[in-house]
Amino acid sequence: MKNKTIKLILAALPLSFFICALSQQSADYYLFKWVNEPNEKAFKILLPQKWITDGGIFRINPTSGGGAANALEAKLDFSMKSDAEGTVMMRWYPDMFYFDSRYSPAGQIGLFPSGSNYQGMTVIPLMPPDMFILQIVLHYAHPGVSNISVTERKNLSELANAVQNEDKLLAGMGFKYQAALITVNYVEGGKVFEEKFVSVVMNLGQAGAGMWKNRYTLSIRAPKGELKTYVPVFSAIGNSLTINHQWLAGEIKGQLERAGIYIKTMAEINRISNEINQNRQKNNAIIQYDMYLNLTGQEEYVNPFTNETETGTNRWNHRWSGNNDIVIYTDDPNFDPNRVPELNNFEFKRSSVKKR
């Protein structure tokens, strides 16, 4: 039960640690807003004030989807964009089960060719993560792109090991994990973009009889030559991710019920919920290190209006919270948003670091 939950939630979490830009209101401060996941209010994140989102949590019907393999857990396909075209964009891709029919008796006699459906899974030969990114994810995200060139290819063994350790209940079943980072340039809509992709491939081995799954699949992009300029903001946005624990408890319960093994014990649900932050911080620290060596760390802040603890970046020295779901970061010790004419319809207070 623990494994099912953490796999679901962490599928989204590491992605949250990558975002590409923010709205800079002046040279002295940076303005963000809280945005809820739109479909089920599964989480909230801080986004640059003028950014837009697309997608969110979705669910697969086992009848129309051809089987139950991908119907047990909620899926997340979520984009955060600087504009409708996604000039600067971050995207979290859904974890999906696939089926390599070469490992099944039916496949060995010619049934279930590549591209067909088996129990709700697309039949695709098992791929290492770099190939999965280039052959599947890139074209799913950007159909029709041209002039694709790979500028970086990196094995993320620490991330693969972290995900394997996360799946402790499966440690003895022969599951194997690989992770990779790929950086590509390509042309889309007449513009040249640079995009970084990360993905983990989990091979269920003999126990899965050909089943495999992508995990932690995400990308960030910007016009070529501009991606590095947004690095200081990646941490600010990603570290803000806040799970709706009421949604989480319901999702755990629903997964167990759909799997036919629901046990009425909220204690187990609460235990799993309490472990999420520890797993999130461990795995995301690895991703941050491998993808962005210059990413800054994080702090726990106290919201002065709600007294809730909020995780945020320590990239800037000062953090202000508003009574209007706005958060402001600045390095200027004399800056006071209450004195900014454009913001004087709201009240702001300093958000201090939580005492340990």
Secondary structure, 3 states (H helix, E strand, C coil): CHHHHHHHHHHHHHHHHCCCCCEECCCCEEEEEEEECCCCCCEEEEEECCCEEEEEEECCCCCCCCCCCCCCCCEEEEEEECCCCCCCEEEECCCCEEECHHHCHHHHCCCCCCCCEECCEEECCCCCHHHHHHHHHHHHHCCCCEEEEEEEEEECHHHHHHHHHHCHHHHHHCCEEEEEEEEEEEEECCEEEEEEEEEEEEECHHHHCCEEEEEEEEEEEEECCCHHHHHHHHHHHHCCCEECHHHHHHHHHHHHHHCCCCCCCHHHHHHHHHHHHHHHHHHHHHHHHHHCCCCCCEEEEECCCCCCEEEEECCCCEEEEECCCEEEEECCCCCCHHHCHHHCCCCEEECCECCC
